[in-house]
Amino acid sequence: MFSLVCLLAGCSSVSVDDYADANPRFVPSEFFDGRLTAHGVVMDRGGRVTRHFNADIIAYWQDGIGTLEEDFVFDDGEEQRRVWTLEPDGNGGYIGRAGDVVGDGTLSFAGNAVFLDYVLRVPYRGDTIDLRVDDRMYLVEPNVLINESKLSKFGFGVGRILLTIIRHPDEAGSGGGH
């Protein structure tokens, strides 16, 4: 019985609260403020890299609501734009919304970790499909955030995205609202 309990405990899901004591501390309104860049890869369900991308992000806050303007350029020349708004949820986290996000995303954070869960509508073979995205981000340096996104459909993993987000606090145009 003890072995079974240990086995099941090892399968328990990870919570953002598991990182409450980890440093450096992630504060959304501090990290997501000013100019940022992102650099990443998209992988299929087998782990093969199918694309890579770079993104320029301008982030700012006004009246407690954050805005992230993300402009992506993929290795095949495709360009995508996503504009997130982060609104306080009243429980210490945020509700995340964007034009290609179905419904509301939930953003929670503790210590150096931030988790964002949402459904993303993506183009697929001349149509669109909705994918659940489980973003797990970790602040490893004050200006460096590592992100792993697990993509799933009907509960089955269909791919992953690995990326690094770098904050550029000393560059012109950083900080402040619009």
PyMOL CGO cylinders between C-alpha atoms (Angstrom):
from pymol import cmd
from pymol.cgo import CYLINDER

trace = [
    CYLINDER, 0.00, 0.00, 0.00, 2.82, 2.42, 0.88, 0.3, 1, 1, 1, 1, 1, 1,
    CYLINDER, 2.82, 2.42, 0.88, 4.41, 1.81, -2.53, 0.3, 1, 1, 1, 1, 1, 1,
    CYLINDER, 4.41, 1.81, -2.53, 1.12, 2.60, -4.26, 0.3, 1, 1, 1, 1, 1, 1,
    CYLINDER, 1.12, 2.60, -4.26, 0.74, 5.86, -2.31, 0.3, 1, 1, 1, 1, 1, 1,
    CYLINDER, 0.74, 5.86, -2.31, 4.31, 6.88, -3.20, 0.3, 1, 1, 1, 1, 1, 1,
    CYLINDER, 4.31, 6.88, -3.20, 3.72, 6.03, -6.84, 0.3, 1, 1, 1, 1, 1, 1,
    CYLINDER, 3.72, 6.03, -6.84, 0.51, 8.08, -6.95, 0.3, 1, 1, 1, 1, 1, 1,
    CYLINDER, 0.51, 8.08, -6.95, 2.15, 10.99, -5.13, 0.3, 1, 1, 1, 1, 1, 1,
    CYLINDER, 2.15, 10.99, -5.13, 4.88, 11.01, -7.79, 0.3, 1, 1, 1, 1, 1, 1,
    CYLINDER, 4.88, 11.01, -7.79, 2.16, 11.43, -10.43, 0.3, 1, 1, 1, 1, 1, 1,
    CYLINDER, 2.16, 11.43, -10.43, 0.53, 14.41, -8.77, 0.3, 1, 1, 1, 1, 1, 1,
    CYLINDER, 0.53, 14.41, -8.77, 0.40, 17.51, -10.89, 0.3, 1, 1, 1, 1, 1, 1,
    CYLINDER, 0.40, 17.51, -10.89, 2.76, 20.39, -10.33, 0.3, 1, 1, 1, 1, 1, 1,
    CYLINDER, 2.76, 20.39, -10.33, 1.23, 23.57, -8.95, 0.3, 1, 1, 1, 1, 1, 1,
    CYLINDER, 1.23, 23.57, -8.95, 2.58, 27.09, -9.37, 0.3, 1, 1, 1, 1, 1, 1,
    CYLINDER, 2.58, 27.09, -9.37, 2.52, 27.26, -5.56, 0.3, 1, 1, 1, 1, 1, 1,
    CYLINDER, 2.52, 27.26, -5.56, 5.28, 24.61, -5.51, 0.3, 1, 1, 1, 1, 1, 1,
    CYLINDER, 5.28, 24.61, -5.51, 7.63, 27.47, -6.51, 0.3, 1, 1, 1, 1, 1, 1,
    CYLINDER, 7.63, 27.47, -6.51, 6.50, 29.99, -3.87, 0.3, 1, 1, 1, 1, 1, 1,
    CYLINDER, 6.50, 29.99, -3.87, 9.96, 30.13, -2.27, 0.3, 1, 1, 1, 1, 1, 1,
    CYLINDER, 9.96, 30.13, -2.27, 11.96, 30.19, -5.53, 0.3, 1, 1, 1, 1, 1, 1,
    CYLINDER, 11.96, 30.19, -5.53, 13.93, 33.25, -6.63, 0.3, 1, 1, 1, 1, 1, 1,
    CYLINDER, 13.93, 33.25, -6.63, 14.21, 35.61, -8.39, 0.3, 1, 1, 1, 1, 1, 1,
    CYLINDER, 14.21, 35.61, -8.39, 10.62, 36.68, -7.68, 0.3, 1, 1, 1, 1, 1, 1,
    CYLINDER, 10.62, 36.68, -7.68, 8.38, 37.04, -10.71, 0.3, 1, 1, 1, 1, 1, 1,
    CYLINDER, 8.38, 37.04, -10.71, 6.15, 40.14, -10.66, 0.3, 1, 1, 1, 1, 1, 1,
    CYLINDER, 6.15, 40.14, -10.66, 4.08, 40.44, -13.87, 0.3, 1, 1, 1, 1, 1, 1,
    CYLINDER, 4.08, 40.44, -13.87, 3.91, 44.25, -13.84, 0.3, 1, 1, 1, 1, 1, 1,
    CYLINDER, 3.91, 44.25, -13.84, 7.70, 44.47, -13.48, 0.3, 1, 1, 1, 1, 1, 1,
    CYLINDER, 7.70, 44.47, -13.48, 8.82, 41.80, -15.95, 0.3, 1, 1, 1, 1, 1, 1,
    CYLINDER, 8.82, 41.80, -15.95, 6.16, 42.51, -18.58, 0.3, 1, 1, 1, 1, 1, 1,
    CYLINDER, 6.16, 42.51, -18.58, 7.01, 46.19, -18.86, 0.3, 1, 1, 1, 1, 1, 1,
    CYLINDER, 7.01, 46.19, -18.86, 8.87, 47.74, -21.76, 0.3, 1, 1, 1, 1, 1, 1,
    CYLINDER, 8.87, 47.74, -21.76, 10.62, 46.05, -24.66, 0.3, 1, 1, 1, 1, 1, 1,
    CYLINDER, 10.62, 46.05, -24.66, 11.09, 42.28, -24.66, 0.3, 1, 1, 1, 1, 1, 1,
    CYLINDER, 11.09, 42.28, -24.66, 12.18, 39.74, -27.25, 0.3, 1, 1, 1, 1, 1, 1,
    CYLINDER, 12.18, 39.74, -27.25, 11.30, 36.06, -27.53, 0.3, 1, 1, 1, 1, 1, 1,
    CYLINDER, 11.30, 36.06, -27.53, 13.20, 33.30, -29.32, 0.3, 1, 1, 1, 1, 1, 1,
    CYLINDER, 13.20, 33.30, -29.32, 11.84, 29.79, -29.63, 0.3, 1, 1, 1, 1, 1, 1,
    CYLINDER, 11.84, 29.79, -29.63, 11.10, 26.55, -31.41, 0.3, 1, 1, 1, 1, 1, 1,
    CYLINDER, 11.10, 26.55, -31.41, 7.89, 24.66, -32.19, 0.3, 1, 1, 1, 1, 1, 1,
    CYLINDER, 7.89, 24.66, -32.19, 8.04, 20.87, -31.89, 0.3, 1, 1, 1, 1, 1, 1,
    CYLINDER, 8.04, 20.87, -31.89, 5.65, 18.17, -33.06, 0.3, 1, 1, 1, 1, 1, 1,
    CYLINDER, 5.65, 18.17, -33.06, 4.38, 15.48, -30.70, 0.3, 1, 1, 1, 1, 1, 1,
    CYLINDER, 4.38, 15.48, -30.70, 7.49, 13.39, -31.31, 0.3, 1, 1, 1, 1, 1, 1,
    CYLINDER, 7.49, 13.39, -31.31, 9.81, 16.22, -30.25, 0.3, 1, 1, 1, 1, 1, 1,
    CYLINDER, 9.81, 16.22, -30.25, 11.03, 17.12, -33.77, 0.3, 1, 1, 1, 1, 1, 1,
    CYLINDER, 11.03, 17.12, -33.77, 11.52, 20.87, -34.31, 0.3, 1, 1, 1, 1, 1, 1,
    CYLINDER, 11.52, 20.87, -34.31, 9.20, 21.94, -37.11, 0.3, 1, 1, 1, 1, 1, 1,
    CYLINDER, 9.20, 21.94, -37.11, 9.66, 25.73, -36.95, 0.3, 1, 1, 1, 1, 1, 1,
    CYLINDER, 9.66, 25.73, -36.95, 11.52, 28.42, -35.11, 0.3, 1, 1, 1, 1, 1, 1,
    CYLINDER, 11.52, 28.42, -35.11, 10.61, 32.04, -34.46, 0.3, 1, 1, 1, 1, 1, 1,
    CYLINDER, 10.61, 32.04, -34.46, 11.59, 35.38, -33.01, 0.3, 1, 1, 1, 1, 1, 1,
    CYLINDER, 11.59, 35.38, -33.01, 9.21, 37.95, -31.55, 0.3, 1, 1, 1, 1, 1, 1,
    CYLINDER, 9.21, 37.95, -31.55, 9.32, 41.57, -30.52, 0.3, 1, 1, 1, 1, 1, 1,
    CYLINDER, 9.32, 41.57, -30.52, 7.08, 42.39, -27.56, 0.3, 1, 1, 1, 1, 1, 1,
    CYLINDER, 7.08, 42.39, -27.56, 6.05, 45.76, -26.18, 0.3, 1, 1, 1, 1, 1, 1,
    CYLINDER, 6.05, 45.76, -26.18, 4.46, 45.47, -22.74, 0.3, 1, 1, 1, 1, 1, 1,
    CYLINDER, 4.46, 45.47, -22.74, 2.86, 48.16, -20.60, 0.3, 1, 1, 1, 1, 1, 1,
    CYLINDER, 2.86, 48.16, -20.60, 0.37, 48.68, -17.77, 0.3, 1, 1, 1, 1, 1, 1,
    CYLINDER, 0.37, 48.68, -17.77, -2.41, 51.17, -17.32, 0.3, 1, 1, 1, 1, 1, 1,
    CYLINDER, -2.41, 51.17, -17.32, -4.80, 51.25, -14.36, 0.3, 1, 1, 1, 1, 1, 1,
    CYLINDER, -4.80, 51.25, -14.36, -3.62, 47.78, -13.25, 0.3, 1, 1, 1, 1, 1, 1,
    CYLINDER, -3.62, 47.78, -13.25, -4.28, 46.15, -16.64, 0.3, 1, 1, 1, 1, 1, 1,
    CYLINDER, -4.28, 46.15, -16.64, -1.33, 44.84, -18.63, 0.3, 1, 1, 1, 1, 1, 1,
    CYLINDER, -1.33, 44.84, -18.63, -1.01, 44.78, -22.40, 0.3, 1, 1, 1, 1, 1, 1,
    CYLINDER, -1.01, 44.78, -22.40, 1.52, 42.67, -24.32, 0.3, 1, 1, 1, 1, 1, 1,
    CYLINDER, 1.52, 42.67, -24.32, 1.81, 43.45, -28.04, 0.3, 1, 1, 1, 1, 1, 1,
    CYLINDER, 1.81, 43.45, -28.04, 3.59, 40.44, -29.59, 0.3, 1, 1, 1, 1, 1, 1,
    CYLINDER, 3.59, 40.44, -29.59, 4.87, 40.42, -33.19, 0.3, 1, 1, 1, 1, 1, 1,
    CYLINDER, 4.87, 40.42, -33.19, 6.19, 37.01, -34.31, 0.3, 1, 1, 1, 1, 1, 1,
    CYLINDER, 6.19, 37.01, -34.31, 8.30, 36.19, -37.37, 0.3, 1, 1, 1, 1, 1, 1,
    CYLINDER, 8.30, 36.19, -37.37, 8.74, 32.49, -38.21, 0.3, 1, 1, 1, 1, 1, 1,
    CYLINDER, 8.74, 32.49, -38.21, 11.60, 30.93, -40.15, 0.3, 1, 1, 1, 1, 1, 1,
    CYLINDER, 11.60, 30.93, -40.15, 9.33, 30.43, -43.19, 0.3, 1, 1, 1, 1, 1, 1,
    CYLINDER, 9.33, 30.43, -43.19, 8.49, 34.16, -43.26, 0.3, 1, 1, 1, 1, 1, 1,
    CYLINDER, 8.49, 34.16, -43.26, 5.04, 33.88, -41.68, 0.3, 1, 1, 1, 1, 1, 1,
    CYLINDER, 5.04, 33.88, -41.68, 4.19, 36.78, -39.41, 0.3, 1, 1, 1, 1, 1, 1,
    CYLINDER, 4.19, 36.78, -39.41, 1.70, 36.66, -36.54, 0.3, 1, 1, 1, 1, 1, 1,
    CYLINDER, 1.70, 36.66, -36.54, 0.50, 39.30, -34.11, 0.3, 1, 1, 1, 1, 1, 1,
    CYLINDER, 0.50, 39.30, -34.11, -1.08, 38.60, -30.73, 0.3, 1, 1, 1, 1, 1, 1,
    CYLINDER, -1.08, 38.60, -30.73, -2.14, 41.28, -28.28, 0.3, 1, 1, 1, 1, 1, 1,
    CYLINDER, -2.14, 41.28, -28.28, -2.72, 40.03, -24.74, 0.3, 1, 1, 1, 1, 1, 1,
    CYLINDER, -2.72, 40.03, -24.74, -4.54, 41.93, -22.02, 0.3, 1, 1, 1, 1, 1, 1,
    CYLINDER, -4.54, 41.93, -22.02, -3.93, 40.85, -18.42, 0.3, 1, 1, 1, 1, 1, 1,
    CYLINDER, -3.93, 40.85, -18.42, -6.66, 41.89, -16.02, 0.3, 1, 1, 1, 1, 1, 1,
    CYLINDER, -6.66, 41.89, -16.02, -6.56, 41.16, -12.27, 0.3, 1, 1, 1, 1, 1, 1,
    CYLINDER, -6.56, 41.16, -12.27, -8.88, 38.26, -11.35, 0.3, 1, 1, 1, 1, 1, 1,
    CYLINDER, -8.88, 38.26, -11.35, -9.42, 39.35, -7.74, 0.3, 1, 1, 1, 1, 1, 1,
    CYLINDER, -9.42, 39.35, -7.74, -7.55, 36.31, -6.38, 0.3, 1, 1, 1, 1, 1, 1,
    CYLINDER, -7.55, 36.31, -6.38, -3.95, 37.42, -6.95, 0.3, 1, 1, 1, 1, 1, 1,
    CYLINDER, -3.95, 37.42, -6.95, -3.76, 36.18, -10.54, 0.3, 1, 1, 1, 1, 1, 1,
    CYLINDER, -3.76, 36.18, -10.54, -4.82, 37.52, -13.91, 0.3, 1, 1, 1, 1, 1, 1,
    CYLINDER, -4.82, 37.52, -13.91, -7.32, 36.78, -16.65, 0.3, 1, 1, 1, 1, 1, 1,
    CYLINDER, -7.32, 36.78, -16.65, -5.57, 36.71, -20.02, 0.3, 1, 1, 1, 1, 1, 1,
    CYLINDER, -5.57, 36.71, -20.02, -7.36, 37.56, -23.24, 0.3, 1, 1, 1, 1, 1, 1,
    CYLINDER, -7.36, 37.56, -23.24, -6.21, 37.78, -26.87, 0.3, 1, 1, 1, 1, 1, 1,
    CYLINDER, -6.21, 37.78, -26.87, -7.93, 37.79, -30.26, 0.3, 1, 1, 1, 1, 1, 1,
    CYLINDER, -7.93, 37.79, -30.26, -7.01, 34.19, -31.12, 0.3, 1, 1, 1, 1, 1, 1,
    CYLINDER, -7.01, 34.19, -31.12, -7.62, 32.87, -27.59, 0.3, 1, 1, 1, 1, 1, 1,
    CYLINDER, -7.62, 32.87, -27.59, -10.95, 31.14, -27.04, 0.3, 1, 1, 1, 1, 1, 1,
    CYLINDER, -10.95, 31.14, -27.04, -12.54, 32.36, -23.82, 0.3, 1, 1, 1, 1, 1, 1,
    CYLINDER, -12.54, 32.36, -23.82, -10.38, 33.52, -20.90, 0.3, 1, 1, 1, 1, 1, 1,
    CYLINDER, -10.38, 33.52, -20.90, -6.90, 32.32, -20.05, 0.3, 1, 1, 1, 1, 1, 1,
    CYLINDER, -6.90, 32.32, -20.05, -5.84, 32.04, -16.42, 0.3, 1, 1, 1, 1, 1, 1,
    CYLINDER, -5.84, 32.04, -16.42, -2.48, 33.32, -15.25, 0.3, 1, 1, 1, 1, 1, 1,
    CYLINDER, -2.48, 33.32, -15.25, -1.17, 32.45, -11.79, 0.3, 1, 1, 1, 1, 1, 1,
    CYLINDER, -1.17, 32.45, -11.79, 2.26, 33.06, -10.32, 0.3, 1, 1, 1, 1, 1, 1,
    CYLINDER, 2.26, 33.06, -10.32, 4.31, 32.33, -7.21, 0.3, 1, 1, 1, 1, 1, 1,
    CYLINDER, 4.31, 32.33, -7.21, 8.02, 32.71, -6.51, 0.3, 1, 1, 1, 1, 1, 1,
    CYLINDER, 8.02, 32.71, -6.51, 9.85, 32.59, -9.83, 0.3, 1, 1, 1, 1, 1, 1,
    CYLINDER, 9.85, 32.59, -9.83, 7.09, 30.72, -11.70, 0.3, 1, 1, 1, 1, 1, 1,
    CYLINDER, 7.09, 30.72, -11.70, 4.13, 31.83, -13.77, 0.3, 1, 1, 1, 1, 1, 1,
    CYLINDER, 4.13, 31.83, -13.77, 1.60, 29.41, -15.29, 0.3, 1, 1, 1, 1, 1, 1,
    CYLINDER, 1.60, 29.41, -15.29, -0.78, 30.43, -18.07, 0.3, 1, 1, 1, 1, 1, 1,
    CYLINDER, -0.78, 30.43, -18.07, -3.52, 28.09, -19.26, 0.3, 1, 1, 1, 1, 1, 1,
    CYLINDER, -3.52, 28.09, -19.26, -5.66, 28.90, -22.31, 0.3, 1, 1, 1, 1, 1, 1,
    CYLINDER, -5.66, 28.90, -22.31, -7.17, 27.63, -25.56, 0.3, 1, 1, 1, 1, 1, 1,
    CYLINDER, -7.17, 27.63, -25.56, -5.56, 28.96, -28.73, 0.3, 1, 1, 1, 1, 1, 1,
    CYLINDER, -5.56, 28.96, -28.73, -7.31, 28.92, -32.12, 0.3, 1, 1, 1, 1, 1, 1,
    CYLINDER, -7.31, 28.92, -32.12, -4.70, 28.20, -34.79, 0.3, 1, 1, 1, 1, 1, 1,
    CYLINDER, -4.70, 28.20, -34.79, -4.88, 27.87, -38.58, 0.3, 1, 1, 1, 1, 1, 1,
    CYLINDER, -4.88, 27.87, -38.58, -4.72, 24.26, -39.75, 0.3, 1, 1, 1, 1, 1, 1,
    CYLINDER, -4.72, 24.26, -39.75, -5.09, 22.90, -43.30, 0.3, 1, 1, 1, 1, 1, 1,
    CYLINDER, -5.09, 22.90, -43.30, -7.28, 25.73, -44.53, 0.3, 1, 1, 1, 1, 1, 1,
    CYLINDER, -7.28, 25.73, -44.53, -9.39, 25.79, -41.38, 0.3, 1, 1, 1, 1, 1, 1,
    CYLINDER, -9.39, 25.79, -41.38, -8.73, 26.30, -37.66, 0.3, 1, 1, 1, 1, 1, 1,
    CYLINDER, -8.73, 26.30, -37.66, -8.40, 24.05, -34.64, 0.3, 1, 1, 1, 1, 1, 1,
    CYLINDER, -8.40, 24.05, -34.64, -8.49, 24.84, -30.95, 0.3, 1, 1, 1, 1, 1, 1,
    CYLINDER, -8.49, 24.84, -30.95, -5.50, 23.70, -28.89, 0.3, 1, 1, 1, 1, 1, 1,
    CYLINDER, -5.50, 23.70, -28.89, -5.16, 23.78, -25.12, 0.3, 1, 1, 1, 1, 1, 1,
    CYLINDER, -5.16, 23.78, -25.12, -1.93, 25.52, -24.16, 0.3, 1, 1, 1, 1, 1, 1,
    CYLINDER, -1.93, 25.52, -24.16, -0.30, 24.91, -20.78, 0.3, 1, 1, 1, 1, 1, 1,
    CYLINDER, -0.30, 24.91, -20.78, 2.45, 27.54, -20.43, 0.3, 1, 1, 1, 1, 1, 1,
    CYLINDER, 2.45, 27.54, -20.43, 4.99, 27.04, -17.63, 0.3, 1, 1, 1, 1, 1, 1,
    CYLINDER, 4.99, 27.04, -17.63, 7.38, 29.97, -17.30, 0.3, 1, 1, 1, 1, 1, 1,
    CYLINDER, 7.38, 29.97, -17.30, 10.31, 30.37, -14.92, 0.3, 1, 1, 1, 1, 1, 1,
    CYLINDER, 10.31, 30.37, -14.92, 12.27, 33.54, -14.18, 0.3, 1, 1, 1, 1, 1, 1,
    CYLINDER, 12.27, 33.54, -14.18, 15.91, 32.38, -14.10, 0.3, 1, 1, 1, 1, 1, 1,
    CYLINDER, 15.91, 32.38, -14.10, 17.50, 35.85, -14.07, 0.3, 1, 1, 1, 1, 1, 1,
    CYLINDER, 17.50, 35.85, -14.07, 15.79, 39.19, -13.45, 0.3, 1, 1, 1, 1, 1, 1,
    CYLINDER, 15.79, 39.19, -13.45, 15.48, 39.77, -17.22, 0.3, 1, 1, 1, 1, 1, 1,
    CYLINDER, 15.48, 39.77, -17.22, 15.27, 36.17, -18.52, 0.3, 1, 1, 1, 1, 1, 1,
    CYLINDER, 15.27, 36.17, -18.52, 12.13, 34.02, -18.54, 0.3, 1, 1, 1, 1, 1, 1,
    CYLINDER, 12.13, 34.02, -18.54, 12.19, 30.41, -19.81, 0.3, 1, 1, 1, 1, 1, 1,
    CYLINDER, 12.19, 30.41, -19.81, 8.88, 29.11, -21.16, 0.3, 1, 1, 1, 1, 1, 1,
    CYLINDER, 8.88, 29.11, -21.16, 7.69, 25.60, -22.04, 0.3, 1, 1, 1, 1, 1, 1,
    CYLINDER, 7.69, 25.60, -22.04, 4.26, 25.33, -23.65, 0.3, 1, 1, 1, 1, 1, 1,
    CYLINDER, 4.26, 25.33, -23.65, 2.53, 21.97, -23.91, 0.3, 1, 1, 1, 1, 1, 1,
    CYLINDER, 2.53, 21.97, -23.91, -0.06, 21.81, -26.67, 0.3, 1, 1, 1, 1, 1, 1,
    CYLINDER, -0.06, 21.81, -26.67, -2.92, 19.32, -26.51, 0.3, 1, 1, 1, 1, 1, 1,
    CYLINDER, -2.92, 19.32, -26.51, -6.13, 18.43, -28.31, 0.3, 1, 1, 1, 1, 1, 1,
    CYLINDER, -6.13, 18.43, -28.31, -8.80, 16.25, -26.64, 0.3, 1, 1, 1, 1, 1, 1,
    CYLINDER, -8.80, 16.25, -26.64, -6.32, 15.67, -23.78, 0.3, 1, 1, 1, 1, 1, 1,
    CYLINDER, -6.32, 15.67, -23.78, -3.60, 14.25, -26.06, 0.3, 1, 1, 1, 1, 1, 1,
    CYLINDER, -3.60, 14.25, -26.06, -0.26, 16.00, -26.50, 0.3, 1, 1, 1, 1, 1, 1,
    CYLINDER, -0.26, 16.00, -26.50, 0.22, 17.29, -30.04, 0.3, 1, 1, 1, 1, 1, 1,
    CYLINDER, 0.22, 17.29, -30.04, 3.33, 19.45, -29.63, 0.3, 1, 1, 1, 1, 1, 1,
    CYLINDER, 3.33, 19.45, -29.63, 5.46, 21.76, -27.54, 0.3, 1, 1, 1, 1, 1, 1,
    CYLINDER, 5.46, 21.76, -27.54, 6.96, 25.20, -27.76, 0.3, 1, 1, 1, 1, 1, 1,
    CYLINDER, 6.96, 25.20, -27.76, 10.19, 26.11, -26.01, 0.3, 1, 1, 1, 1, 1, 1,
    CYLINDER, 10.19, 26.11, -26.01, 11.17, 29.76, -25.82, 0.3, 1, 1, 1, 1, 1, 1,
    CYLINDER, 11.17, 29.76, -25.82, 13.17, 32.32, -23.95, 0.3, 1, 1, 1, 1, 1, 1,
    CYLINDER, 13.17, 32.32, -23.95, 11.78, 35.79, -23.25, 0.3, 1, 1, 1, 1, 1, 1,
    CYLINDER, 11.78, 35.79, -23.25, 14.37, 38.50, -22.62, 0.3, 1, 1, 1, 1, 1, 1,
    CYLINDER, 14.37, 38.50, -22.62, 13.51, 41.85, -21.08, 0.3, 1, 1, 1, 1, 1, 1,
    CYLINDER, 13.51, 41.85, -21.08, 15.50, 44.86, -22.34, 0.3, 1, 1, 1, 1, 1, 1,
    CYLINDER, 15.50, 44.86, -22.34, 15.04, 47.48, -19.57, 0.3, 1, 1, 1, 1, 1, 1,
    CYLINDER, 15.04, 47.48, -19.57, 17.84, 49.80, -20.72, 0.3, 1, 1, 1, 1, 1, 1,
    CYLINDER, 17.84, 49.80, -20.72, 16.70, 50.26, -24.33, 0.3, 1, 1, 1, 1, 1, 1,
    CYLINDER, 16.70, 50.26, -24.33, 14.81, 53.30, -25.54, 0.3, 1, 1, 1, 1, 1, 1,
    CYLINDER, 14.81, 53.30, -25.54, 11.08, 52.74, -25.51, 0.3, 1, 1, 1, 1, 1, 1,
    CYLINDER, 11.08, 52.74, -25.51, 11.18, 50.46, -22.47, 0.3, 1, 1, 1, 1, 1, 1,
    CYLINDER, 11.18, 50.46, -22.47, 8.90, 51.00, -19.54, 0.3, 1, 1, 1, 1, 1, 1,
    CYLINDER, 8.90, 51.00, -19.54, 5.92, 53.25, -19.14, 0.3, 1, 1, 1, 1, 1, 1,
    CYLINDER, 5.92, 53.25, -19.14, 2.47, 52.97, -20.58, 0.3, 1, 1, 1, 1, 1, 1,
    CYLINDER, 2.47, 52.97, -20.58, 0.96, 54.00, -23.86, 0.3, 1, 1, 1, 1, 1, 1,
]
cmd.load_cgo(trace, "trace")
